[in-house]
Amino acid sequence: MFSGVIGRYKDFLPVSGSTPEVTLGEGGTPLVRSRSIGPMLGCEGLYFKLEGCNPTGSFKDRGMAMAIARALETGRERVICASTGNTSASAAAYGSRYGLETLVLVPAGEVALGKLAQAMAYGARILAVGGNFDDAFRTVMGLVDILDIELVNSLNPYRIQGQKTAAFEVVDDLGDAPDMLCVPVGNAGNITSYWLGFNEYAKAGLSRKLPRMMGFQASGSAPIALGRRVDNPETVATAIRIGNPANWESANRVRDESGGMIDMVADEEILSAYLRLAREEGVFCEPASAASVAGLMRLPDLGVEVKGKTAVCVLTGNGLKDPGTAESRALVEMEYVAPDLEAVASMLSVDAGGWR
Ligand code: AN7
């Protein structure tokens, strides 16, 4: 029986007999083959890893299960994070389930509604900081020095350990690693995790190759791609609105070791990929997640061959996290109509069994 990432991948995780098997049923997410974008690009196979199918709707749950297990094992009663939204939703969920007090610091006015609703419902204490994620994170790092509290941001190595299980699943499903893995980059914890996972599986003889790691930031918020801190990051993809990533060095190492790249995509490209995924693939992810697909679509222009390649795009979060962007950017107007057949038929100009 499948029982979350710790239960399933124990042998590859730093757990002992005394580590509680924390789970909300995370992991085991679908790897769905592209029907439109992959064939258009001439990929041998393009797959979407639907991390929005995790219990709180993002990939963060994999790492959170491990971080919370560790917090419990070491007797902590409180956990803390700074977050653009998804980490706070995940921390709040696992925190409430295991009786830990959860404190989250978020950039005021810059967190998508669904994520805030989650943190509220799970009962976290939420401090809305009058600044951006980087300000909130700096404050959290100060707080962990003076409080008896477990940091559950991706600087916590157990987060990385839990998240590497997504790479295991990709290999388990495909039979080997893909030629390339495309992933959105914010704090660069996830790209670090996947690379660790692919390497561990290769060492264990469970895969033959290693993928090129292709990370994508939003162009208004692209410190790693630009090679310098961004003081006022801006992007429609609020999840990755981060100007000074915690795992910056590690992202550069992953890029170099894998022969990959960390590049950037414009908000318009992100939104265009976001709508294409929804309209041509039936996959509704949040804007930050679509940066992976926007990035893949740019690769031919950057001189990177995608024809004949196997690629996986990690769709890190569920589209329902950010209803505001769907409502404002999907270009569909609701049509209001009286509640009777004649009015509806007339609005549709019903004609010969169809409508105009
Ligand atoms: C949907 O929740 O940083 O490069 O505080 O929510 O590992 O940071 C979220 C990041 C990609 C970037 N996609 O991952 C947070 C937070 C989604 C995300 C990322 C995030 P990292």
Boltz pocket constraint, residues with backbone or C-beta under 6 A from the ligand:
constraints:
  - pocket:
      binder: B
      contacts: [[A, 58], [A, 82], [A, 83], [A, 84], [A, 85], [A, 86], [A, 87], [A, 88], [A, 154], [A, 184], [A, 185], [A, 186], [A, 187], [A, 188], [A, 189], [A, 190], [A, 191], [A, 239], [A, 240], [A, 286], [A, 288], [A, 289], [A, 316], [A, 317]]
      max_distance: 6.0
